[in-house]
Amino acid sequence: MKLKRILALLGVVFLVSLYVLTLIASLTASPNAGQYFLACIYATIVIPVLFWAYSLIYKLTHKKKD
């Protein structure tokens, strides 16, 4: 159970850092700011979905036998 909490906390820290990077990318005036912003938005959506899919597949393939 402790491992799950640590991984969940790391996930929250990772997502918050993505949100901060998205904000910074939207406020910068560099020529690549738009691409950075889109990459951060993409990662904010895709990475949690991938984590969910991996955990779902793991649960389906490692069912406990009664």
N, CA, C and O atoms as a Tripos MOL2 file, in Angstrom:
@<TRIPOS>MOLECULE
protein
  264   263    66     0     0
PROTEIN
NO_CHARGES

@<TRIPOS>ATOM
      1 N           0.8240   -1.1940    0.0000 N.3       1 MET1
      2 CA          0.0000    0.0000    0.0000 C.3       1 MET1
      3 C           0.8680    1.2590    0.0000 C.2       1 MET1
      4 O           0.5080    2.2760   -0.5930 O.2       1 MET1
      5 N           1.9960    1.1740    0.6630 N.am      2 LYS2
      6 CA          2.8710    2.3340    0.7370 C.3       2 LYS2
      7 C           3.4370    2.6880   -0.6360 C.2       2 LYS2
      8 O           3.6200    3.8630   -0.9550 O.2       2 LYS2
      9 N           3.7110    1.6700   -1.4420 N.am      3 LEU3
     10 CA          4.2300    1.9010   -2.7870 C.3       3 LEU3
     11 C           3.1990    2.6330   -3.6440 C.2       3 LEU3
     12 O           3.5530    3.5110   -4.4320 O.2       3 LEU3
     13 N           1.9330    2.2750   -3.4930 N.am      4 LYS4
     14 CA          0.8750    2.9460   -4.2520 C.3       4 LYS4
     15 C           0.7990    4.4270   -3.8920 C.2       4 LYS4
     16 O           0.6230    5.2750   -4.7670 O.2       4 LYS4
     17 N           0.9300    4.7300   -2.6220 N.am      5 ARG5
     18 CA          0.8780    6.1360   -2.1970 C.3       5 ARG5
     19 C           2.0510    6.9270   -2.7500 C.2       5 ARG5
     20 O           1.8920    8.0660   -3.1910 O.2       5 ARG5
     21 N           3.2160    6.3240   -2.7250 N.am      6 ILE6
     22 CA          4.4040    7.0030   -3.2500 C.3       6 ILE6
     23 C           4.2530    7.2470   -4.7460 C.2       6 ILE6
     24 O           4.5510    8.3360   -5.2340 O.2       6 ILE6
     25 N           3.7900    6.2310   -5.4740 N.am      7 LEU7
     26 CA          3.5890    6.3890   -6.9160 C.3       7 LEU7
     27 C           2.5040    7.4150   -7.2220 C.2       7 LEU7
     28 O           2.6250    8.1820   -8.1770 O.2       7 LEU7
     29 N           1.4490    7.4330   -6.4170 N.am      8 ALA8
     30 CA          0.3910    8.4230   -6.6180 C.3       8 ALA8
     31 C           0.9210    9.8340   -6.3700 C.2       8 ALA8
     32 O           0.6000   10.7580   -7.1170 O.2       8 ALA8
     33 N           1.7210    9.9990   -5.3370 N.am      9 LEU9
     34 CA          2.3060   11.3050   -5.0450 C.3       9 LEU9
     35 C           3.2470   11.7430   -6.1590 C.2       9 LEU9
     36 O           3.2520   12.9130   -6.5430 O.2       9 LEU9
     37 N           4.0360   10.8200   -6.6740 N.am     10 LEU10
     38 CA          4.9160   11.1480   -7.8000 C.3      10 LEU10
     39 C           4.1070   11.5370   -9.0350 C.2      10 LEU10
     40 O           4.4970   12.4380   -9.7770 O.2      10 LEU10
     41 N           2.9990   10.8660   -9.2510 N.am     11 GLY11
     42 CA          2.1280   11.2160  -10.3700 C.3      11 GLY11
     43 C           1.5480   12.6080  -10.2290 C.2      11 GLY11
     44 O           1.4690   13.3530  -11.2070 O.2      11 GLY11
     45 N           1.1440   12.9650   -9.0200 N.am     12 VAL12
     46 CA          0.6030   14.3060   -8.7800 C.3      12 VAL12
     47 C           1.6770   15.3600   -9.0020 C.2      12 VAL12
     48 O           1.4210   16.3880   -9.6280 O.2      12 VAL12
     49 N           2.8730   15.1110   -8.4950 N.am     13 VAL13
     50 CA          3.9740   16.0570   -8.6880 C.3      13 VAL13
     51 C           4.2910   16.2040  -10.1720 C.2      13 VAL13
     52 O           4.5460   17.3090  -10.6500 O.2      13 VAL13
     53 N           4.2740   15.0990  -10.8920 N.am     14 PHE14
     54 CA          4.5430   15.1320  -12.3290 C.3      14 PHE14
     55 C           3.4850   15.9490  -13.0680 C.2      14 PHE14
     56 O           3.8210   16.7690  -13.9240 O.2      14 PHE14
     57 N           2.2170   15.7330  -12.7460 N.am     15 LEU15
     58 CA          1.1500   16.4800  -13.4210 C.3      15 LEU15
     59 C           1.1940   17.9690  -13.0790 C.2      15 LEU15
     60 O           0.9790   18.8120  -13.9490 O.2      15 LEU15
     61 N           1.4670   18.2890  -11.8380 N.am     16 VAL16
     62 CA          1.5700   19.7020  -11.4590 C.3      16 VAL16
     63 C           2.7340   20.3590  -12.1890 C.2      16 VAL16
     64 O           2.6240   21.5020  -12.6310 O.2      16 VAL16
     65 N           3.8450   19.6440  -12.3170 N.am     17 SER17
     66 CA          4.9750   20.2180  -13.0560 C.3      17 SER17
     67 C           4.6250   20.4060  -14.5290 C.2      17 SER17
     68 O           5.0760   21.3710  -15.1470 O.2      17 SER17
     69 N           3.8280   19.5020  -15.1050 N.am     18 LEU18
     70 CA          3.3770   19.6980  -16.4840 C.3      18 LEU18
     71 C           2.4990   20.9380  -16.6060 C.2      18 LEU18
     72 O           2.6060   21.6820  -17.5810 O.2      18 LEU18
     73 N           1.6310   21.1640  -15.6190 N.am     19 TYR19
     74 CA          0.7780   22.3550  -15.6550 C.3      19 TYR19
     75 C           1.6130   23.6260  -15.5480 C.2      19 TYR19
     76 O           1.3410   24.6120  -16.2330 O.2      19 TYR19
     77 N           2.6220   23.6020  -14.6940 N.am     20 VAL20
     78 CA          3.4990   24.7710  -14.5540 C.3      20 VAL20
     79 C           4.2740   25.0050  -15.8480 C.2      20 VAL20
     80 O           4.4080   26.1450  -16.2930 O.2      20 VAL20
     81 N           4.7800   23.9360  -16.4490 N.am     21 LEU21
     82 CA          5.4870   24.0820  -17.7240 C.3      21 LEU21
     83 C           4.5610   24.5970  -18.8250 C.2      21 LEU21
     84 O           4.9840   25.3730  -19.6820 O.2      21 LEU21
     85 N           3.3100   24.1730  -18.8030 N.am     22 THR22
     86 CA          2.3410   24.6730  -19.7750 C.3      22 THR22
     87 C           2.1270   26.1670  -19.5960 C.2      22 THR22
     88 O           2.0680   26.9110  -20.5750 O.2      22 THR22
     89 N           2.0120   26.6060  -18.3570 N.am     23 LEU23
     90 CA          1.8450   28.0340  -18.0870 C.3      23 LEU23
     91 C           3.0700   28.8190  -18.5300 C.2      23 LEU23
     92 O           2.9360   29.8720  -19.1530 O.2      23 LEU23
     93 N           4.2510   28.3270  -18.2200 N.am     24 ILE24
     94 CA          5.4810   29.0120  -18.6200 C.3      24 ILE24
     95 C           5.6000   29.0560  -20.1380 C.2      24 ILE24
     96 O           5.9820   30.0800  -20.7050 O.2      24 ILE24
     97 N           5.2700   27.9430  -20.7970 N.am     25 ALA25
     98 CA          5.3580   27.9030  -22.2630 C.3      25 ALA25
     99 C           4.3770   28.8690  -22.9050 C.2      25 ALA25
    100 O           4.6590   29.4320  -23.9630 O.2      25 ALA25
    101 N           3.2300   29.0640  -22.2720 N.am     26 SER26
    102 CA          2.2530   29.9810  -22.8590 C.3      26 SER26
    103 C           2.6480   31.4420  -22.6590 C.2      26 SER26
    104 O           2.1940   32.3110  -23.4040 O.2      26 SER26
    105 N           3.4740   31.7170  -21.6780 N.am     27 LEU27
    106 CA          3.8500   33.1010  -21.3890 C.3      27 LEU27
    107 C           5.1650   33.5290  -22.0240 C.2      27 LEU27
    108 O           5.4620   34.7230  -22.0680 O.2      27 LEU27
    109 N           5.9490   32.5960  -22.5100 N.am     28 THR28
    110 CA          7.2350   32.9610  -23.0980 C.3      28 THR28
    111 C           7.0450   33.5350  -24.4950 C.2      28 THR28
    112 O           6.0330   33.2980  -25.1540 O.2      28 THR28
    113 N           8.0330   34.2870  -24.9220 N.am     29 ALA29
    114 CA          7.9480   34.9480  -26.2280 C.3      29 ALA29
    115 C           8.8940   34.3180  -27.2450 C.2      29 ALA29
    116 O           9.2080   34.9380  -28.2610 O.2      29 ALA29
    117 N           9.3450   33.1080  -26.9880 N.am     30 SER30
    118 CA         10.2540   32.4710  -27.9410 C.3      30 SER30
    119 C           9.4800   31.9970  -29.1690 C.2      30 SER30
    120 O           8.2660   31.8050  -29.1000 O.2      30 SER30
    121 N          10.1660   31.8080  -30.2780 N.am     31 PRO31
    122 CA          9.4720   31.3700  -31.4950 C.3      31 PRO31
    123 C           8.8570   29.9720  -31.3720 C.2      31 PRO31
    124 O           7.8980   29.6530  -32.0760 O.2      31 PRO31
    125 N           9.3960   29.1510  -30.4930 N.am     32 ASN32
    126 CA          8.8820   27.7920  -30.3190 C.3      32 ASN32
    127 C           7.8740   27.6730  -29.1830 C.2      32 ASN32
    128 O           7.5180   26.5580  -28.8010 O.2      32 ASN32
    129 N           7.4130   28.7710  -28.6410 N.am     33 ALA33
    130 CA          6.5140   28.7380  -27.4880 C.3      33 ALA33
    131 C           5.2170   28.0030  -27.8080 C.2      33 ALA33
    132 O           4.7020   27.2630  -26.9700 O.2      33 ALA33
    133 N           4.6930   28.1960  -28.9940 N.am     34 GLY34
    134 CA          3.4580   27.5150  -29.3740 C.3      34 GLY34
    135 C           3.6220   26.0100  -29.4230 C.2      34 GLY34
    136 O           2.7350   25.2660  -29.0060 O.2      34 GLY34
    137 N           4.7580   25.5650  -29.9310 N.am     35 GLN35
    138 CA          5.0230   24.1230  -29.9890 C.3      35 GLN35
    139 C           5.2280   23.5430  -28.5930 C.2      35 GLN35
    140 O           4.7680   22.4380  -28.3090 O.2      35 GLN35
    141 N           5.9170   24.2830  -27.7180 N.am     36 TYR36
    142 CA          6.1010   23.8240  -26.3440 C.3      36 TYR36
    143 C           4.7550   23.7190  -25.6350 C.2      36 TYR36
    144 O           4.4920   22.7580  -24.9110 O.2      36 TYR36
    145 N           3.9110   24.7170  -25.8520 N.am     37 PHE37
    146 CA          2.5920   24.7390  -25.2280 C.3      37 PHE37
    147 C           1.7690   23.5300  -25.6800 C.2      37 PHE37
    148 O           1.1640   22.8500  -24.8520 O.2      37 PHE37
    149 N           1.7430   23.2640  -26.9770 N.am     38 LEU38
    150 CA          0.9830   22.1260  -27.4920 C.3      38 LEU38
    151 C           1.5510   20.7990  -26.9870 C.2      38 LEU38
    152 O           0.7950   19.8710  -26.6980 O.2      38 LEU38
    153 N           2.8650   20.7070  -26.8800 N.am     39 ALA39
    154 CA          3.4840   19.4830  -26.3620 C.3      39 ALA39
    155 C           3.1040   19.2550  -24.9010 C.2      39 ALA39
    156 O           2.8370   18.1230  -24.4980 O.2      39 ALA39
    157 N           3.0790   20.3150  -24.1150 N.am     40 CYS40
    158 CA          2.6990   20.1860  -22.7080 C.3      40 CYS40
    159 C           1.2300   19.7960  -22.5650 C.2      40 CYS40
    160 O           0.8910   18.9530  -21.7340 O.2      40 CYS40
    161 N           0.3660   20.4000  -23.3610 N.am     41 ILE41
    162 CA         -1.0550   20.0470  -23.3210 C.3      41 ILE41
    163 C          -1.2410   18.5840  -23.7270 C.2      41 ILE41
    164 O          -2.0020   17.8540  -23.0920 O.2      41 ILE41
    165 N          -0.5600   18.1640  -24.7650 N.am     42 TYR42
    166 CA         -0.6340   16.7760  -25.2270 C.3      42 TYR42
    167 C          -0.1810   15.8150  -24.1270 C.2      42 TYR42
    168 O          -0.8510   14.8200  -23.8490 O.2      42 TYR42
    169 N           0.9540   16.1160  -23.5070 N.am     43 ALA43
    170 CA          1.4800   15.2540  -22.4470 C.3      43 ALA43
    171 C           0.5560   15.2370  -21.2360 C.2      43 ALA43
    172 O           0.4290   14.2080  -20.5730 O.2      43 ALA43
    173 N          -0.0880   16.3580  -20.9400 N.am     44 THR44
    174 CA         -1.0070   16.4320  -19.8170 C.3      44 THR44
    175 C          -2.1970   15.4990  -20.0180 C.2      44 THR44
    176 O          -2.7360   14.9610  -19.0510 O.2      44 THR44
    177 N          -2.5990   15.3100  -21.2470 N.am     45 ILE45
    178 CA         -3.7430   14.4400  -21.5300 C.3      45 ILE45
    179 C          -3.2950   12.9920  -21.7300 C.2      45 ILE45
    180 O          -3.9010   12.0760  -21.1740 O.2      45 ILE45
    181 N          -2.2580   12.7820  -22.5060 N.am     46 VAL46
    182 CA         -1.8840   11.4320  -22.9290 C.3      46 VAL46
    183 C          -1.2230   10.6250  -21.8130 C.2      46 VAL46
    184 O          -1.5230    9.4400  -21.6670 O.2      46 VAL46
    185 N          -0.3540   11.2130  -21.0380 N.am     47 ILE47
    186 CA          0.3870   10.4540  -20.0270 C.3      47 ILE47
    187 C          -0.5330    9.8590  -18.9540 C.2      47 ILE47
    188 O          -0.3700    8.6830  -18.6300 O.2      47 ILE47
    189 N          -1.4870   10.6000  -18.3870 N.am     48 PRO48
    190 CA         -2.4030    9.9520  -17.4350 C.3      48 PRO48
    191 C          -3.2490    8.8530  -18.0690 C.2      48 PRO48
    192 O          -3.5360    7.8440  -17.4240 O.2      48 PRO48
    193 N          -3.6490    9.0360  -19.3190 N.am     49 VAL49
    194 CA         -4.4260    7.9920  -20.0000 C.3      49 VAL49
    195 C          -3.5760    6.7360  -20.1770 C.2      49 VAL49
    196 O          -4.0730    5.6230  -19.9980 O.2      49 VAL49
    197 N          -2.3170    6.9000  -20.5210 N.am     50 LEU50
    198 CA         -1.4290    5.7430  -20.6550 C.3      50 LEU50
    199 C          -1.2260    5.0310  -19.3180 C.2      50 LEU50
    200 O          -1.2370    3.8010  -19.2650 O.2      50 LEU50
    201 N          -1.0410    5.7940  -18.2390 N.am     51 PHE51
    202 CA         -0.9030    5.1760  -16.9240 C.3      51 PHE51
    203 C          -2.1580    4.3940  -16.5540 C.2      51 PHE51
    204 O          -2.0700    3.2930  -16.0110 O.2      51 PHE51
    205 N          -3.3250    4.9620  -16.8480 N.am     52 TRP52
    206 CA         -4.5840    4.2720  -16.5710 C.3      52 TRP52
    207 C          -4.6800    2.9860  -17.3880 C.2      52 TRP52
    208 O          -5.0720    1.9440  -16.8640 O.2      52 TRP52
    209 N          -4.3240    3.0600  -18.6660 N.am     53 ALA53
    210 CA         -4.3980    1.8810  -19.5350 C.3      53 ALA53
    211 C          -3.4340    0.7950  -19.0630 C.2      53 ALA53
    212 O          -3.7900   -0.3840  -19.0520 O.2      53 ALA53
    213 N          -2.2240    1.1750  -18.6750 N.am     54 TYR54
    214 CA         -1.2570    0.1960  -18.1820 C.3      54 TYR54
    215 C          -1.7760   -0.4860  -16.9210 C.2      54 TYR54
    216 O          -1.6650   -1.7040  -16.7810 O.2      54 TYR54
    217 N          -2.3420    0.2950  -16.0040 N.am     55 SER55
    218 CA         -2.8510   -0.3050  -14.7710 C.3      55 SER55
    219 C          -4.0530   -1.2000  -15.0520 C.2      55 SER55
    220 O          -4.2090   -2.2330  -14.4010 O.2      55 SER55
    221 N          -4.9040   -0.8300  -16.0000 N.am     56 LEU56
    222 CA         -6.0460   -1.6630  -16.3610 C.3      56 LEU56
    223 C          -5.5840   -2.9850  -16.9650 C.2      56 LEU56
    224 O          -6.0980   -4.0460  -16.6110 O.2      56 LEU56
    225 N          -4.6310   -2.9250  -17.8610 N.am     57 ILE57
    226 CA         -4.1050   -4.1460  -18.4790 C.3      57 ILE57
    227 C          -3.4330   -5.0290  -17.4290 C.2      57 ILE57
    228 O          -3.5710   -6.2510  -17.4630 O.2      57 ILE57
    229 N          -2.7110   -4.4150  -16.5030 N.am     58 TYR58
    230 CA         -2.0700   -5.1920  -15.4430 C.3      58 TYR58
    231 C          -3.1110   -5.9020  -14.5890 C.2      58 TYR58
    232 O          -2.9490   -7.0770  -14.2600 O.2      58 TYR58
    233 N          -4.1870   -5.1880  -14.2270 N.am     59 LYS59
    234 CA         -5.2400   -5.7980  -13.4150 C.3      59 LYS59
    235 C          -5.9220   -6.9420  -14.1560 C.2      59 LYS59
    236 O          -6.2690   -7.9550  -13.5500 O.2      59 LYS59
    237 N          -6.1130   -6.7880  -15.4510 N.am     60 LEU60
    238 CA         -6.7810   -7.8300  -16.2290 C.3      60 LEU60
    239 C          -5.9020   -9.0620  -16.4290 C.2      60 LEU60
    240 O          -6.4080  -10.1820  -16.4960 O.2      60 LEU60
    241 N          -4.6050   -8.8610  -16.5240 N.am     61 THR61
    242 CA         -3.7140   -9.9960  -16.7680 C.3      61 THR61
    243 C          -3.2200  -10.6640  -15.4910 C.2      61 THR61
    244 O          -2.7370  -11.7950  -15.5390 O.2      61 THR61
    245 N          -3.3300   -9.9950  -14.3650 N.am     62 HIS62
    246 CA         -2.8510  -10.5560  -13.0970 C.3      62 HIS62
    247 C          -3.9980  -10.6820  -12.0960 C.2      62 HIS62
    248 O          -3.9090  -10.1780  -10.9770 O.2      62 HIS62
    249 N          -5.0540  -11.3460  -12.4950 N.am     63 LYS63
    250 CA         -6.1820  -11.5460  -11.5820 C.3      63 LYS63
    251 C          -5.7890  -12.5380  -10.4950 C.2      63 LYS63
    252 O          -5.0630  -13.5020  -10.7390 O.2      63 LYS63
    253 N          -6.2880  -12.2770   -9.2900 N.am     64 LYS64
    254 CA         -6.0440  -13.2020   -8.1860 C.3      64 LYS64
    255 C          -6.9430  -14.4200   -8.3570 C.2      64 LYS64
    256 O          -8.1200  -14.3040   -8.7010 O.2      64 LYS64
    257 N          -6.3690  -15.5750   -8.1140 N.am     65 LYS65
    258 CA         -7.1550  -16.8030   -8.2050 C.3      65 LYS65
    259 C          -7.8110  -17.0700   -6.8560 C.2      65 LYS65
    260 O          -7.1520  -17.0510   -5.8170 O.2      65 LYS65
    261 N          -9.1110  -17.3180   -6.8870 N.am     66 ASP66
    262 CA         -9.8500  -17.5760   -5.6400 C.3      66 ASP66
    263 C          -9.7280  -18.9990   -5.1950 C.2      66 ASP66
    264 O         -10.2910  -19.3740   -4.1660 O.2      66 ASP66
@<TRIPOS>BOND
     1     1     2 1
     2     2     3 1
     3     3     4 2
     4     3     5 am
     5     5     6 1
     6     6     7 1
     7     7     8 2
     8     7     9 am
     9     9    10 1
    10    10    11 1
    11    11    12 2
    12    11    13 am
    13    13    14 1
    14    14    15 1
    15    15    16 2
    16    15    17 am
    17    17    18 1
    18    18    19 1
    19    19    20 2
    20    19    21 am
    21    21    22 1
    22    22    23 1
    23    23    24 2
    24    23    25 am
    25    25    26 1
    26    26    27 1
    27    27    28 2
    28    27    29 am
    29    29    30 1
    30    30    31 1
    31    31    32 2
    32    31    33 am
    33    33    34 1
    34    34    35 1
    35    35    36 2
    36    35    37 am
    37    37    38 1
    38    38    39 1
    39    39    40 2
    40    39    41 am
    41    41    42 1
    42    42    43 1
    43    43    44 2
    44    43    45 am
    45    45    46 1
    46    46    47 1
    47    47    48 2
    48    47    49 am
    49    49    50 1
    50    50    51 1
    51    51    52 2
    52    51    53 am
    53    53    54 1
    54    54    55 1
    55    55    56 2
    56    55    57 am
    57    57    58 1
    58    58    59 1
    59    59    60 2
    60    59    61 am
    61    61    62 1
    62    62    63 1
    63    63    64 2
    64    63    65 am
    65    65    66 1
    66    66    67 1
    67    67    68 2
    68    67    69 am
    69    69    70 1
    70    70    71 1
    71    71    72 2
    72    71    73 am
    73    73    74 1
    74    74    75 1
    75    75    76 2
    76    75    77 am
    77    77    78 1
    78    78    79 1
    79    79    80 2
    80    79    81 am
    81    81    82 1
    82    82    83 1
    83    83    84 2
    84    83    85 am
    85    85    86 1
    86    86    87 1
    87    87    88 2
    88    87    89 am
    89    89    90 1
    90    90    91 1
    91    91    92 2
    92    91    93 am
    93    93    94 1
    94    94    95 1
    95    95    96 2
    96    95    97 am
    97    97    98 1
    98    98    99 1
    99    99   100 2
   100    99   101 am
   101   101   102 1
   102   102   103 1
   103   103   104 2
   104   103   105 am
   105   105   106 1
   106   106   107 1
   107   107   108 2
   108   107   109 am
   109   109   110 1
   110   110   111 1
   111   111   112 2
   112   111   113 am
   113   113   114 1
   114   114   115 1
   115   115   116 2
   116   115   117 am
   117   117   118 1
   118   118   119 1
   119   119   120 2
   120   119   121 am
   121   121   122 1
   122   122   123 1
   123   123   124 2
   124   123   125 am
   125   125   126 1
   126   126   127 1
   127   127   128 2
   128   127   129 am
   129   129   130 1
   130   130   131 1
   131   131   132 2
   132   131   133 am
   133   133   134 1
   134   134   135 1
   135   135   136 2
   136   135   137 am
   137   137   138 1
   138   138   139 1
   139   139   140 2
   140   139   141 am
   141   141   142 1
   142   142   143 1
   143   143   144 2
   144   143   145 am
   145   145   146 1
   146   146   147 1
   147   147   148 2
   148   147   149 am
   149   149   150 1
   150   150   151 1
   151   151   152 2
   152   151   153 am
   153   153   154 1
   154   154   155 1
   155   155   156 2
   156   155   157 am
   157   157   158 1
   158   158   159 1
   159   159   160 2
   160   159   161 am
   161   161   162 1
   162   162   163 1
   163   163   164 2
   164   163   165 am
   165   165   166 1
   166   166   167 1
   167   167   168 2
   168   167   169 am
   169   169   170 1
   170   170   171 1
   171   171   172 2
   172   171   173 am
   173   173   174 1
   174   174   175 1
   175   175   176 2
   176   175   177 am
   177   177   178 1
   178   178   179 1
   179   179   180 2
   180   179   181 am
   181   181   182 1
   182   182   183 1
   183   183   184 2
   184   183   185 am
   185   185   186 1
   186   186   187 1
   187   187   188 2
   188   187   189 am
   189   189   190 1
   190   190   191 1
   191   191   192 2
   192   191   193 am
   193   193   194 1
   194   194   195 1
   195   195   196 2
   196   195   197 am
   197   197   198 1
   198   198   199 1
   199   199   200 2
   200   199   201 am
   201   201   202 1
   202   202   203 1
   203   203   204 2
   204   203   205 am
   205   205   206 1
   206   206   207 1
   207   207   208 2
   208   207   209 am
   209   209   210 1
   210   210   211 1
   211   211   212 2
   212   211   213 am
   213   213   214 1
   214   214   215 1
   215   215   216 2
   216   215   217 am
   217   217   218 1
   218   218   219 1
   219   219   220 2
   220   219   221 am
   221   221   222 1
   222   222   223 1
   223   223   224 2
   224   223   225 am
   225   225   226 1
   226   226   227 1
   227   227   228 2
   228   227   229 am
   229   229   230 1
   230   230   231 1
   231   231   232 2
   232   231   233 am
   233   233   234 1
   234   234   235 1
   235   235   236 2
   236   235   237 am
   237   237   238 1
   238   238   239 1
   239   239   240 2
   240   239   241 am
   241   241   242 1
   242   242   243 1
   243   243   244 2
   244   243   245 am
   245   245   246 1
   246   246   247 1
   247   247   248 2
   248   247   249 am
   249   249   250 1
   250   250   251 1
   251   251   252 2
   252   251   253 am
   253   253   254 1
   254   254   255 1
   255   255   256 2
   256   255   257 am
   257   257   258 1
   258   258   259 1
   259   259   260 2
   260   259   261 am
   261   261   262 1
   262   262   263 1
   263   263   264 2
@<TRIPOS>SUBSTRUCTURE
     1 MET1         2 RESIDUE 1 A MET
     2 LYS2         6 RESIDUE 1 A LYS
     3 LEU3        10 RESIDUE 1 A LEU
     4 LYS4        14 RESIDUE 1 A LYS
     5 ARG5        18 RESIDUE 1 A ARG
     6 ILE6        22 RESIDUE 1 A ILE
     7 LEU7        26 RESIDUE 1 A LEU
     8 ALA8        30 RESIDUE 1 A ALA
     9 LEU9        34 RESIDUE 1 A LEU
    10 LEU10       38 RESIDUE 1 A LEU
    11 GLY11       42 RESIDUE 1 A GLY
    12 VAL12       46 RESIDUE 1 A VAL
    13 VAL13       50 RESIDUE 1 A VAL
    14 PHE14       54 RESIDUE 1 A PHE
    15 LEU15       58 RESIDUE 1 A LEU
    16 VAL16       62 RESIDUE 1 A VAL
    17 SER17       66 RESIDUE 1 A SER
    18 LEU18       70 RESIDUE 1 A LEU
    19 TYR19       74 RESIDUE 1 A TYR
    20 VAL20       78 RESIDUE 1 A VAL
    21 LEU21       82 RESIDUE 1 A LEU
    22 THR22       86 RESIDUE 1 A THR
    23 LEU23       90 RESIDUE 1 A LEU
    24 ILE24       94 RESIDUE 1 A ILE
    25 ALA25       98 RESIDUE 1 A ALA
    26 SER26      102 RESIDUE 1 A SER
    27 LEU27      106 RESIDUE 1 A LEU
    28 THR28      110 RESIDUE 1 A THR
    29 ALA29      114 RESIDUE 1 A ALA
    30 SER30      118 RESIDUE 1 A SER
    31 PRO31      122 RESIDUE 1 A PRO
    32 ASN32      126 RESIDUE 1 A ASN
    33 ALA33      130 RESIDUE 1 A ALA
    34 GLY34      134 RESIDUE 1 A GLY
    35 GLN35      138 RESIDUE 1 A GLN
    36 TYR36      142 RESIDUE 1 A TYR
    37 PHE37      146 RESIDUE 1 A PHE
    38 LEU38      150 RESIDUE 1 A LEU
    39 ALA39      154 RESIDUE 1 A ALA
    40 CYS40      158 RESIDUE 1 A CYS
    41 ILE41      162 RESIDUE 1 A ILE
    42 TYR42      166 RESIDUE 1 A TYR
    43 ALA43      170 RESIDUE 1 A ALA
    44 THR44      174 RESIDUE 1 A THR
    45 ILE45      178 RESIDUE 1 A ILE
    46 VAL46      182 RESIDUE 1 A VAL
    47 ILE47      186 RESIDUE 1 A ILE
    48 PRO48      190 RESIDUE 1 A PRO
    49 VAL49      194 RESIDUE 1 A VAL
    50 LEU50      198 RESIDUE 1 A LEU
    51 PHE51      202 RESIDUE 1 A PHE
    52 TRP52      206 RESIDUE 1 A TRP
    53 ALA53      210 RESIDUE 1 A ALA
    54 TYR54      214 RESIDUE 1 A TYR
    55 SER55      218 RESIDUE 1 A SER
    56 LEU56      222 RESIDUE 1 A LEU
    57 ILE57      226 RESIDUE 1 A ILE
    58 TYR58      230 RESIDUE 1 A TYR
    59 LYS59      234 RESIDUE 1 A LYS
    60 LEU60      238 RESIDUE 1 A LEU
    61 THR61      242 RESIDUE 1 A THR
    62 HIS62      246 RESIDUE 1 A HIS
    63 LYS63      250 RESIDUE 1 A LYS
    64 LYS64      254 RESIDUE 1 A LYS
    65 LYS65      258 RESIDUE 1 A LYS
    66 ASP66      262 RESIDUE 1 A ASP
